[in-house]
Amino acid sequence: MDPQLLIVLSTLAIIVVLIITEVVRIDVVALLAMLSLVWTGSISANEARSGFASNAVLAIIGVMVMGRGLYKSGITETIAQFILRVAGNGTRRILSMVSVTVGLLSAFIQNIGAAALFLPVMMGISKRENISISSLLMPMGFAALLGGTLTMVGTSSLIVLNDLLSTRGLETFGLFAVTPIGVVLLLTGIVYFFVFGDAVLPSQPEEKSTISPGQKLLNIWGLSDSIFTFRVPRDSALVGQSVEESKMGAIYSVNLLRVYDDEAADYNIWEDYTFESGQHIVVQGPKDDVWSFAEKNGLDLLEEDEKSVPEGRDGYLEVVVPARSSLVGKTIREVPLREQYNAQVVLFFSNSEVVEENLADRVIRAGDTLVLQGKWDSLQFFKESGDFITVTPFEYEPKHPEKAWLALGSFVGAILAVLTLDLPISIGFLTGAVAMVLGGVLTIEEAYRSVEWKVIFLIAGLIPIGIAMETSGAAAFIAENLVTLIAGVPAYGILFILGVLMTIFSLIMSNVAATVLMIPLVLEMAGIGGLSAQALVLQVGLCAANSFILPTHHVNALLMTPGGYRVSDYLKAGSLLSLLFVTVSTTVLYFFYV
């Protein structure tokens, strides 16, 4: 055996073991692989550096920046609200809805683009519905990969397949030639997570690490126990009144936190709001005062009390009043917090005790602590004002809904440019990212911060492995020997083994490279076991997209960090799905395409 071939195969084996065992962080393993291949002479220095300038790496950078821009403009929040409104409650229903949507989107755009669009959407759904993000991202990413098999332009391997056939003067496949197989594969993935999701997905109920600063603040001060949810009946005295007219704060020291209806649609409680029958109101205050207010206005207590308020536009902030503050000596009633700043005091802590009685008329002293609730852009004033010292982290990033059409136009324009102008995906996506920066959707500093560099180094380090597999002849050596071994196997077995081989290649080299390598070999196999060239090449193109077992595919790498996944998580969830993928594609091809 050629010594260079042996070196590459040995290096590959070591790298696979390191990735699976996670003895070293996966991005460090990728860099070690790249450097070891250079030092052993398997690839040149230029080939090693090519990973950082690759189409995939630059495309992922563009995707990450555009994803952040969509979040900043409020597009992803709008999509999340629509999904929750249609799908309702329940992780399985949400995942099924998202999987279908992402899968259909991936049929016509790059799966990395579909995953990037829905990444911040899923993050928002996770926070709103208190669902572990690790149970959402992997099924969404796998649906993006499966959706790529719905059309001949949905994944790179199928696009390359048609190009290779045309250069050989052979008949190419139509756009929807592979759709029946893709539909079955996508449905298989959806049913797989619907049935086995709880068993194969990592469960991370680590609320301490994911809890929001606002909710943490409620827990520290025990404010959750003073939050109640009521329904406003038709004959309530509140109907038709504004917040000020209800005197809930002036007389009862009760704060209005949220108002929503039966469809969970929120109302803006800060500007020109009046109560209506049938609404659900979330209030906070001393228990006796809350009950007095509810009794006077004939409110119905809901059985499931809201103990927190979704932190979308509204949030909580803890501040201390310094000695030089202009508020010292004034009462809460004399400070027009609600009228001018869209904020209210939900807790007043003075002289080592929580003030509950006559809160509005309590004189503010230096060193008093206030917990404010209000709109985030209003709370920003208190963070910057010299009259207050902010105690809790202020993690809110102002959104720019007025830039929504610009952000959406940049994202859609980038995708259309790739599809219609035959641009490399990296150029199209970077163009969309720069358009968002120039349009003011996000600053260049925010763009830099949006890039997850662990993912970049992971992909850039793994790409040279595929190059070494090709240039050393290792991939061809494996493929040719396997093709020889399966010559006498029945037709179904040949298709199945070919699918397994392509699955393995997709984990250690790009699906495009694997397709280019295998197409000439399988065309020579046409007729063996009664198999047509059509069935063989489609199996190659489809199973090159079967990349679920390791986080080496771009989509899996993109979701690994935000999902908190480990390699073992992909092995656990992806192994059975990969087996199902090969089984389904083999079965459909054997019975309908042979």
VEXDREN-2710 file (C-alpha; in Angstrom, 1 decimal):
% VEXDREN-2710
k/r/px/py/pz
1/MET/0.0/0.0/0.0
2/ASP/1.2/3.5/-0.8
3/PRO/2.8/5.0/2.4
4/GLN/0.9/8.3/1.8
5/LEU/-2.4/6.4/1.5
6/LEU/-1.6/4.6/4.8
7/ILE/-0.8/7.9/6.5
8/VAL/-4.1/9.5/5.4
9/LEU/-6.2/6.5/6.5
10/SER/-4.4/6.3/9.8
11/THR/-4.9/10.1/10.4
12/LEU/-8.5/9.8/9.5
13/ALA/-9.0/6.9/12.0
14/ILE/-7.4/8.9/14.8
15/ILE/-9.4/12.0/14.0
16/VAL/-12.7/10.0/14.0
17/VAL/-11.8/8.4/17.4
18/LEU/-11.0/11.9/18.9
19/ILE/-14.2/13.4/17.5
20/ILE/-16.4/10.5/18.9
21/THR/-14.7/10.3/22.3
22/GLU/-14.5/14.2/22.7
23/VAL/-11.2/13.9/24.5
24/VAL/-10.3/17.2/22.8
25/ARG/-12.8/19.9/21.8
26/ILE/-14.0/19.2/18.3
27/ASP/-12.8/22.5/16.8
28/VAL/-9.4/21.8/18.2
29/VAL/-9.5/18.3/16.7
30/ALA/-10.3/19.8/13.3
31/LEU/-7.3/22.1/13.5
32/LEU/-5.0/19.2/14.6
33/ALA/-6.2/17.2/11.6
34/MET/-5.4/20.0/9.3
35/LEU/-1.9/20.6/10.7
36/SER/-1.1/16.9/10.9
37/LEU/-1.9/16.4/7.3
38/VAL/0.5/19.2/6.4
39/TRP/3.3/18.0/8.6
40/THR/3.0/14.4/7.1
41/GLY/3.1/15.8/3.6
42/SER/-0.5/14.6/2.7
43/ILE/-1.6/18.1/1.7
44/SER/0.2/21.3/0.9
45/ALA/0.1/24.5/3.0
46/ASN/-2.1/26.1/0.4
47/GLU/-4.6/23.2/0.5
48/ALA/-4.6/23.4/4.3
49/ARG/-5.4/27.1/4.2
50/SER/-8.1/26.6/1.6
51/GLY/-10.6/25.7/4.2
52/PHE/-10.7/29.2/5.6
53/ALA/-11.3/30.6/2.1
54/SER/-13.8/27.9/1.2
55/ASN/-17.3/28.5/-0.2
56/ALA/-18.8/26.8/2.9
57/VAL/-17.0/28.8/5.5
58/LEU/-17.7/32.2/3.9
59/ALA/-21.3/31.2/3.3
60/ILE/-21.7/30.3/7.0
61/ILE/-20.3/33.6/8.1
62/GLY/-22.8/35.4/5.8
63/VAL/-25.6/33.2/7.1
64/MET/-24.8/34.0/10.8
65/VAL/-24.7/37.7/10.1
66/MET/-28.0/37.7/8.2
67/GLY/-29.6/35.5/10.9
68/ARG/-28.6/38.2/13.4
69/GLY/-30.0/40.9/11.2
70/LEU/-33.4/39.0/10.9
71/TYR/-33.5/38.8/14.7
72/LYS/-32.7/42.5/15.2
73/SER/-35.4/43.6/12.7
74/GLY/-38.0/41.5/14.5
75/ILE/-38.6/39.1/11.5
76/THR/-37.8/36.0/13.4
77/GLU/-40.1/37.0/16.3
78/THR/-43.0/37.5/13.8
79/ILE/-42.4/34.0/12.4
80/ALA/-42.2/32.5/15.9
81/GLN/-45.5/34.1/16.8
82/PHE/-47.1/32.8/13.7
83/ILE/-45.9/29.3/14.3
84/LEU/-47.1/29.3/17.9
85/ARG/-50.5/30.6/16.8
86/VAL/-50.9/27.9/14.1
87/ALA/-49.3/25.0/16.0
88/GLY/-50.5/25.8/19.4
89/ASN/-48.9/24.4/22.6
90/GLY/-46.8/21.3/22.8
91/THR/-43.3/20.5/21.7
92/ARG/-44.3/17.8/19.2
93/ARG/-46.8/20.0/17.5
94/ILE/-44.4/22.9/17.2
95/LEU/-41.6/20.6/15.9
96/SER/-43.9/19.1/13.3
97/MET/-45.0/22.5/12.1
98/VAL/-41.4/23.8/12.0
99/SER/-40.1/20.6/10.3
100/VAL/-42.6/20.8/7.5
101/THR/-41.9/24.5/6.9
102/VAL/-38.1/24.2/7.0
103/GLY/-38.2/21.1/4.9
104/LEU/-40.3/22.8/2.1
105/LEU/-38.0/25.8/2.3
106/SER/-34.9/23.6/1.9
107/ALA/-36.3/22.2/-1.3
108/PHE/-35.6/25.4/-3.1
109/ILE/-32.8/27.1/-1.1
110/GLN/-29.6/25.9/0.5
111/ASN/-30.4/24.0/3.7
112/ILE/-27.9/26.1/5.6
113/GLY/-30.0/29.2/4.7
114/ALA/-33.2/27.6/5.9
115/ALA/-31.5/26.5/9.1
116/ALA/-30.1/30.0/9.7
117/LEU/-33.4/31.6/9.2
118/PHE/-35.1/29.4/11.8
119/LEU/-32.3/29.3/14.3
120/PRO/-33.3/32.6/16.0
121/VAL/-36.9/31.6/15.5
122/MET/-36.4/28.4/17.6
123/MET/-34.4/30.4/20.2
124/GLY/-37.4/32.7/20.6
125/ILE/-39.9/29.8/20.8
126/SER/-37.7/28.1/23.4
127/LYS/-37.8/31.2/25.7
128/ARG/-41.5/31.9/25.1
129/GLU/-42.7/28.4/25.7
130/ASN/-40.0/27.4/28.2
131/ILE/-38.9/24.4/26.0
132/SER/-35.3/23.2/26.2
133/ILE/-33.5/24.6/23.1
134/SER/-31.7/21.2/22.8
135/SER/-35.0/19.5/22.0
136/LEU/-35.8/22.0/19.2
137/LEU/-32.7/22.7/17.2
138/MET/-31.5/19.3/16.1
139/PRO/-34.9/18.2/14.7
140/MET/-35.1/21.5/12.8
141/GLY/-31.6/21.1/11.4
142/PHE/-32.3/17.5/10.4
143/ALA/-35.5/18.6/8.7
144/ALA/-33.5/21.1/6.7
145/LEU/-31.2/18.3/5.5
146/LEU/-34.1/16.0/4.7
147/GLY/-35.9/18.8/2.8
148/GLY/-33.0/19.1/0.5
149/THR/-34.0/15.8/-1.0
150/LEU/-37.4/17.1/-2.2
151/THR/-36.0/18.6/-5.5
152/MET/-32.9/18.2/-7.7
153/VAL/-31.8/21.7/-6.6
154/GLY/-32.3/21.2/-2.8
155/THR/-28.9/19.8/-2.0
156/SER/-25.5/20.2/-3.6
157/SER/-25.0/16.5/-4.3
158/LEU/-28.1/16.3/-6.5
159/ILE/-27.1/19.5/-8.4
160/VAL/-23.7/18.1/-9.1
161/LEU/-25.2/14.7/-10.1
162/ASN/-27.1/16.4/-12.9
163/ASP/-24.0/18.3/-14.0
164/LEU/-22.0/15.1/-14.2
165/LEU/-24.6/13.3/-16.2
166/SER/-24.9/16.2/-18.7
167/THR/-21.1/16.3/-19.3
168/ARG/-21.2/12.6/-20.2
169/GLY/-24.1/13.2/-22.6
170/LEU/-26.5/11.2/-20.5
171/GLU/-30.1/12.2/-19.7
172/THR/-30.5/14.4/-16.7
173/PHE/-33.3/14.4/-14.1
174/GLY/-36.1/16.8/-13.9
175/LEU/-36.6/19.2/-11.0
176/PHE/-39.1/17.0/-9.2
177/ALA/-37.7/13.6/-10.3
178/VAL/-36.6/12.9/-6.7
179/THR/-39.7/14.4/-4.9
180/PRO/-41.5/11.1/-4.1
181/ILE/-38.4/9.9/-2.3
182/GLY/-37.8/13.2/-0.6
183/VAL/-41.4/13.4/0.7
184/VAL/-41.1/9.9/2.3
185/LEU/-37.7/10.8/3.8
186/LEU/-39.0/14.1/5.3
187/LEU/-42.1/12.4/6.7
188/THR/-39.9/9.7/8.2
189/GLY/-37.8/12.3/9.9
190/ILE/-40.8/14.1/11.3
191/VAL/-42.4/10.8/12.6
192/TYR/-39.0/9.7/14.0
193/PHE/-38.8/12.7/16.3
194/PHE/-42.5/12.7/17.0
195/VAL/-42.2/9.1/18.3
196/PHE/-38.7/8.8/19.6
197/GLY/-37.8/12.5/20.3
198/ASP/-37.9/12.2/24.1
199/ALA/-35.6/9.1/24.0
200/VAL/-33.0/10.3/21.5
201/LEU/-32.8/14.0/22.1
202/PRO/-30.7/15.4/25.0
203/SER/-32.9/16.8/27.8
204/GLN/-31.3/19.8/29.5
205/PRO/-33.7/21.1/32.1
206/GLU/-30.9/23.3/33.5
207/GLU/-33.1/26.3/34.2
208/LYS/-30.4/27.9/36.2
209/SER/-28.3/28.4/33.1
210/THR/-31.1/29.4/30.8
211/ILE/-33.2/31.5/33.2
212/SER/-33.6/35.1/32.1
213/PRO/-32.3/37.9/34.3
214/GLY/-35.9/39.1/34.7
215/GLN/-37.2/35.8/36.0
216/LYS/-34.2/35.4/38.2
217/LEU/-35.0/38.8/39.7
218/LEU/-38.6/37.7/40.4
219/ASN/-37.3/34.6/42.1
220/ILE/-34.7/36.4/44.3
221/TRP/-37.3/38.9/45.6
222/GLY/-40.1/36.4/45.8
223/LEU/-42.2/38.6/43.4
224/SER/-43.6/35.5/41.6
225/ASP/-45.9/34.9/44.7
226/SER/-47.4/38.4/44.2
227/ILE/-48.4/37.9/40.6
228/PHE/-52.0/36.8/39.7
229/THR/-54.0/36.3/36.6
230/PHE/-57.6/37.3/36.3
231/ARG/-60.3/37.2/33.6
232/VAL/-62.4/40.3/33.0
233/PRO/-66.1/39.2/32.8
234/ARG/-68.6/41.1/30.7
235/ASP/-70.2/42.8/33.7
236/SER/-66.9/43.9/35.3
237/ALA/-66.5/47.5/36.4
238/LEU/-63.2/47.6/34.6
239/VAL/-64.7/47.2/31.1
240/GLY/-64.1/50.5/29.2
241/GLN/-61.8/52.0/31.8
242/SER/-58.1/52.9/31.3
243/VAL/-55.4/51.9/33.7
244/GLU/-55.4/55.3/35.3
245/GLU/-59.2/55.4/35.6
246/SER/-59.2/52.0/37.3
247/LYS/-57.1/53.6/40.1
248/MET/-55.3/50.2/40.5
249/GLY/-52.0/51.8/41.4
250/ALA/-53.2/55.0/43.2
251/ILE/-55.6/53.2/45.6
252/TYR/-54.6/49.5/45.6
253/SER/-50.8/49.6/44.9
254/VAL/-51.5/47.0/42.1
255/ASN/-49.4/47.0/38.9
256/LEU/-50.7/45.8/35.6
257/LEU/-48.0/43.6/34.0
258/ARG/-49.7/42.1/30.9
259/VAL/-53.0/41.8/29.1
260/TYR/-53.8/39.1/26.6
261/ASP/-56.8/37.4/25.1
262/ASP/-57.9/33.7/24.6
263/GLU/-55.6/33.5/21.5
264/ALA/-52.6/34.6/23.5
265/ALA/-52.4/37.9/21.6
266/ASP/-50.8/40.6/23.8
267/TYR/-52.1/44.2/24.1
268/ASN/-50.0/47.3/24.5
269/ILE/-50.7/48.3/28.1
270/TRP/-48.6/51.5/28.0
271/GLU/-50.4/53.6/25.4
272/ASP/-54.2/54.4/25.2
273/TYR/-55.3/51.1/26.6
274/THR/-58.8/50.3/27.9
275/PHE/-60.0/47.1/29.5
276/GLU/-62.3/44.8/27.5
277/SER/-64.5/41.9/28.5
278/GLY/-62.9/38.4/28.1
279/GLN/-59.4/39.7/28.4
280/HIS/-56.9/38.1/30.8
281/ILE/-55.0/40.5/33.0
282/VAL/-51.8/39.7/34.9
283/VAL/-51.3/41.9/37.9
284/GLN/-48.8/42.2/40.7
285/GLY/-49.0/43.6/44.2
286/PRO/-49.6/42.8/47.9
287/LYS/-52.0/39.9/48.1
288/ASP/-54.7/41.7/50.2
289/ASP/-54.6/44.7/47.9
290/VAL/-54.9/42.4/44.8
291/TRP/-57.9/40.6/46.3
292/SER/-59.6/43.9/47.2
293/PHE/-59.1/45.2/43.7
294/ALA/-60.4/42.0/42.1
295/GLU/-63.4/41.9/44.4
296/LYS/-64.4/45.5/43.7
297/ASN/-64.2/45.0/39.9
298/GLY/-65.7/41.5/39.8
299/LEU/-62.7/39.7/38.4
300/ASP/-62.4/35.9/38.0
301/LEU/-59.2/34.3/39.2
302/LEU/-57.8/31.9/36.6
303/GLU/-56.9/28.4/37.9
304/GLU/-53.4/28.5/36.3
305/ASP/-51.8/31.7/37.6
306/GLU/-49.1/33.4/35.5
307/LYS/-46.0/33.6/37.7
308/SER/-43.9/35.4/35.1
309/VAL/-44.3/37.7/32.2
310/PRO/-42.8/36.9/28.8
311/GLU/-39.8/39.1/28.3
312/GLY/-40.3/40.3/24.8
313/ARG/-40.9/44.0/24.7
314/ASP/-41.2/44.2/28.5
315/GLY/-38.7/43.3/31.2
316/TYR/-37.5/43.9/34.8
317/LEU/-34.6/46.0/36.1
318/GLU/-33.3/46.4/39.6
319/VAL/-31.9/49.8/40.5
320/VAL/-30.5/51.6/43.5
321/VAL/-31.1/55.3/44.2
322/PRO/-27.8/57.1/44.9
323/ALA/-27.3/60.0/47.3
324/ARG/-27.1/62.6/44.5
325/SER/-30.3/61.4/42.8
326/SER/-33.0/64.0/42.1
327/LEU/-35.5/61.5/43.3
328/VAL/-34.3/61.6/46.9
329/GLY/-37.1/63.3/49.0
330/LYS/-39.9/62.6/46.5
331/THR/-42.6/60.0/46.7
332/ILE/-43.3/57.4/44.0
333/ARG/-46.6/59.2/43.3
334/GLU/-44.6/62.4/42.5
335/VAL/-42.3/60.6/40.0
336/PRO/-44.3/60.1/36.7
337/LEU/-42.8/56.7/35.8
338/ARG/-45.7/55.3/34.0
339/GLU/-46.8/58.5/32.2
340/GLN/-43.3/59.6/31.0
341/TYR/-41.2/56.4/31.0
342/ASN/-43.7/53.5/30.4
343/ALA/-42.4/51.8/33.6
344/GLN/-43.7/51.1/37.1
345/VAL/-42.3/50.1/40.5
346/VAL/-43.1/46.5/41.4
347/LEU/-40.9/46.4/44.5
348/PHE/-39.7/49.1/46.9
349/PHE/-37.0/48.0/49.4
350/SER/-36.0/50.5/52.1
351/ASN/-34.4/50.3/55.5
352/SER/-33.8/46.5/55.2
353/GLU/-37.5/45.8/54.5
354/VAL/-39.9/45.5/51.6
355/VAL/-42.5/48.4/51.6
356/GLU/-46.0/47.0/51.0
357/GLU/-48.3/49.6/52.6
358/ASN/-48.8/53.1/51.2
359/LEU/-46.2/52.4/48.5
360/ALA/-47.2/55.4/46.3
361/ASP/-46.7/57.8/49.2
362/ARG/-43.4/56.4/50.6
363/VAL/-40.6/59.0/50.5
364/ILE/-37.6/57.8/48.4
365/ARG/-34.3/57.9/50.3
366/ALA/-30.7/57.4/49.2
367/GLY/-29.8/53.7/49.1
368/ASP/-33.4/52.5/48.4
369/THR/-33.8/49.7/45.9
370/LEU/-36.5/49.6/43.3
371/VAL/-37.4/46.8/40.9
372/LEU/-38.9/48.4/37.8
373/GLN/-41.1/46.7/35.2
374/GLY/-41.7/48.2/31.8
375/LYS/-40.8/48.4/28.1
376/TRP/-37.2/47.6/27.5
377/ASP/-36.5/50.7/25.4
378/SER/-37.9/52.7/28.4
379/LEU/-35.8/50.8/30.9
380/GLN/-32.8/51.8/28.9
381/PHE/-33.4/55.4/30.2
382/PHE/-32.9/54.2/33.8
383/LYS/-29.7/52.4/32.9
384/GLU/-28.2/55.6/31.5
385/SER/-29.7/58.0/34.0
386/GLY/-27.5/59.4/36.7
387/ASP/-30.4/59.2/39.1
388/PHE/-30.2/55.4/39.3
389/ILE/-27.5/52.7/39.6
390/THR/-28.3/49.6/37.7
391/VAL/-27.9/46.4/39.7
392/THR/-29.0/43.6/37.3
393/PRO/-27.5/42.9/33.9
394/PHE/-29.2/44.8/31.1
395/GLU/-29.1/42.3/28.2
396/TYR/-31.8/43.8/26.0
397/GLU/-30.8/44.7/22.5
398/PRO/-33.1/47.2/20.8
399/LYS/-34.8/45.9/17.7
400/HIS/-35.4/47.8/14.6
401/PRO/-38.8/46.8/13.2
402/GLU/-38.7/49.7/10.8
403/LYS/-35.8/47.8/9.1
404/ALA/-37.8/44.6/8.7
405/TRP/-38.4/44.9/5.0
406/LEU/-34.8/45.8/4.4
407/ALA/-33.6/42.8/6.4
408/LEU/-36.0/40.4/4.7
409/GLY/-35.2/41.9/1.3
410/SER/-31.5/41.4/1.9
411/PHE/-32.0/37.7/2.9
412/VAL/-34.4/36.9/0.1
413/GLY/-32.3/38.8/-2.4
414/ALA/-29.2/36.8/-1.4
415/ILE/-31.0/33.5/-1.9
416/LEU/-32.5/34.7/-5.3
417/ALA/-29.0/35.9/-6.4
418/VAL/-27.6/32.4/-5.7
419/LEU/-30.5/30.6/-7.5
420/THR/-30.9/32.9/-10.6
421/LEU/-27.4/34.4/-11.2
422/ASP/-25.4/31.2/-10.6
423/LEU/-23.4/32.9/-8.0
424/PRO/-21.4/30.9/-5.4
425/ILE/-23.5/30.7/-2.2
426/SER/-20.7/32.5/-0.3
427/ILE/-20.8/35.6/-2.5
428/GLY/-24.6/35.7/-2.4
429/PHE/-24.8/35.4/1.4
430/LEU/-22.0/37.8/2.1
431/THR/-23.7/40.3/-0.2
432/GLY/-26.9/40.0/1.9
433/ALA/-24.9/40.4/5.1
434/VAL/-23.2/43.5/3.9
435/ALA/-26.5/44.9/2.7
436/MET/-27.9/44.6/6.2
437/VAL/-24.9/46.4/7.7
438/LEU/-25.1/49.2/5.1
439/GLY/-28.8/49.4/5.6
440/GLY/-28.4/49.9/9.4
441/VAL/-30.1/46.7/10.4
442/LEU/-27.1/46.0/12.6
443/THR/-23.7/47.6/13.1
444/ILE/-20.5/46.1/11.8
445/GLU/-19.5/45.4/15.5
446/GLU/-22.7/43.4/15.9
447/ALA/-22.0/41.6/12.7
448/TYR/-18.6/40.5/14.0
449/ARG/-20.1/39.4/17.3
450/SER/-22.7/37.3/15.5
451/VAL/-20.1/35.0/14.0
452/GLU/-19.6/31.8/16.1
453/TRP/-15.9/31.2/15.5
454/LYS/-15.9/27.7/16.9
455/VAL/-18.0/26.7/14.0
456/ILE/-15.8/28.5/11.5
457/PHE/-12.6/26.8/12.7
458/LEU/-14.4/23.4/12.9
459/ILE/-15.5/23.5/9.2
460/ALA/-12.3/25.1/8.0
461/GLY/-10.2/22.4/9.7
462/LEU/-12.3/19.5/8.4
463/ILE/-12.3/20.5/4.8
464/PRO/-8.6/19.6/4.2
465/ILE/-9.4/16.0/5.4
466/GLY/-11.7/15.7/2.3
467/ILE/-8.9/17.1/0.1
468/ALA/-6.4/14.6/1.5
469/MET/-8.9/11.7/0.9
470/GLU/-9.1/12.7/-2.7
471/THR/-5.5/13.6/-3.6
472/SER/-4.0/10.6/-1.8
473/GLY/-6.4/8.2/-3.5
474/ALA/-7.8/7.0/-0.2
475/ALA/-11.4/7.6/-1.1
476/ALA/-11.0/6.0/-4.5
477/PHE/-9.2/3.0/-2.9
478/ILE/-12.1/2.4/-0.5
479/ALA/-14.8/2.9/-3.2
480/GLU/-13.2/0.7/-5.8
481/ASN/-12.6/-2.2/-3.4
482/LEU/-16.2/-2.0/-2.1
483/VAL/-17.6/-1.9/-5.6
484/THR/-15.7/-5.1/-6.3
485/LEU/-17.0/-6.8/-3.2
486/ILE/-20.7/-6.0/-3.9
487/ALA/-20.6/-7.2/-7.5
488/GLY/-22.4/-10.5/-6.7
489/VAL/-24.9/-9.1/-4.1
490/PRO/-28.6/-8.9/-4.9
491/ALA/-30.0/-5.6/-6.3
492/TYR/-31.5/-4.4/-3.0
493/GLY/-28.3/-5.2/-1.1
494/ILE/-26.2/-3.3/-3.7
495/LEU/-28.3/-0.2/-3.3
496/PHE/-28.3/-0.5/0.5
497/ILE/-24.5/-1.0/0.7
498/LEU/-24.0/1.9/-1.7
499/GLY/-26.1/4.1/0.5
500/VAL/-24.1/3.1/3.6
501/LEU/-20.8/3.9/1.8
502/MET/-22.1/7.3/0.7
503/THR/-23.3/8.0/4.3
504/ILE/-19.7/7.3/5.5
505/PHE/-18.2/9.5/2.8
506/SER/-20.6/12.3/3.7
507/LEU/-19.2/12.4/7.3
508/ILE/-15.5/12.7/6.3
509/MET/-15.6/14.7/3.1
510/SER/-18.0/17.1/1.3
511/ASN/-21.1/15.6/-0.3
512/VAL/-20.0/17.2/-3.6
513/ALA/-16.6/15.5/-3.5
514/ALA/-18.2/12.1/-2.6
515/THR/-20.7/12.5/-5.5
516/VAL/-18.0/13.4/-8.0
517/LEU/-16.0/10.4/-6.9
518/MET/-18.8/7.8/-7.0
519/ILE/-20.8/8.7/-10.0
520/PRO/-18.2/7.3/-12.6
521/LEU/-17.9/4.1/-10.6
522/VAL/-21.6/3.4/-10.2
523/LEU/-22.2/4.2/-13.9
524/GLU/-19.9/1.3/-14.7
525/MET/-22.1/-0.9/-12.4
526/ALA/-25.3/-0.2/-14.4
527/GLY/-27.0/-3.5/-15.3
528/ILE/-25.5/-5.4/-12.4
529/GLY/-28.4/-7.2/-10.6
530/GLY/-30.8/-5.6/-12.9
531/LEU/-30.2/-2.1/-11.5
532/SER/-30.6/0.8/-13.8
533/ALA/-28.1/3.7/-13.9
534/GLN/-30.9/6.0/-12.8
535/ALA/-31.4/4.1/-9.5
536/LEU/-27.7/3.9/-8.8
537/VAL/-26.9/7.6/-9.4
538/LEU/-29.9/8.7/-7.4
539/GLN/-28.8/6.6/-4.5
540/VAL/-25.4/8.3/-4.6
541/GLY/-26.9/11.8/-4.7
542/LEU/-29.5/11.1/-2.0
543/CYS/-27.3/9.4/0.5
544/ALA/-24.5/12.0/0.1
545/ALA/-27.0/14.2/2.1
546/ASN/-27.3/11.6/4.9
547/SER/-25.2/13.5/7.3
548/PHE/-26.8/13.1/10.8
549/ILE/-24.3/11.1/12.8
550/LEU/-21.5/13.7/13.4
551/PRO/-21.6/17.5/13.5
552/THR/-19.4/17.6/10.4
553/HIS/-22.1/18.9/8.1
554/HIS/-22.4/22.7/7.9
555/VAL/-26.0/22.7/9.3
556/ASN/-25.1/20.4/12.2
557/ALA/-22.0/22.5/13.0
558/LEU/-24.1/25.7/12.9
559/LEU/-26.5/24.4/15.5
560/MET/-24.0/22.6/17.8
561/THR/-23.1/25.5/20.0
562/PRO/-26.5/27.3/20.4
563/GLY/-28.1/23.9/21.0
564/GLY/-25.4/22.9/23.6
565/TYR/-24.9/19.6/21.8
566/ARG/-22.0/17.1/22.1
567/VAL/-20.9/14.7/19.5
568/SER/-22.5/11.9/21.5
569/ASP/-25.9/13.7/21.0
570/TYR/-25.5/13.5/17.3
571/LEU/-24.5/9.8/17.5
572/LYS/-27.5/9.0/19.6
573/ALA/-30.1/10.8/17.5
574/GLY/-28.5/10.5/14.1
575/SER/-27.5/6.9/14.0
576/LEU/-31.0/5.4/13.8
577/LEU/-32.2/8.2/11.5
578/SER/-29.3/7.6/9.1
579/LEU/-30.2/3.9/9.0
580/LEU/-33.8/4.8/8.3
581/PHE/-32.7/7.2/5.6
582/VAL/-30.7/4.5/3.8
583/THR/-33.5/2.0/4.3
584/VAL/-36.2/4.3/2.9
585/SER/-34.2/5.5/0.0
586/THR/-33.2/2.0/-0.9
587/THR/-36.7/0.6/-0.7
588/VAL/-38.4/3.4/-2.7
589/LEU/-35.7/3.3/-5.4
590/TYR/-35.8/-0.5/-5.6
591/PHE/-39.6/-0.7/-6.0
592/PHE/-40.3/2.4/-8.1
593/TYR/-37.1/3.4/-9.9
594/VAL/-35.3/0.2/-10.8
END
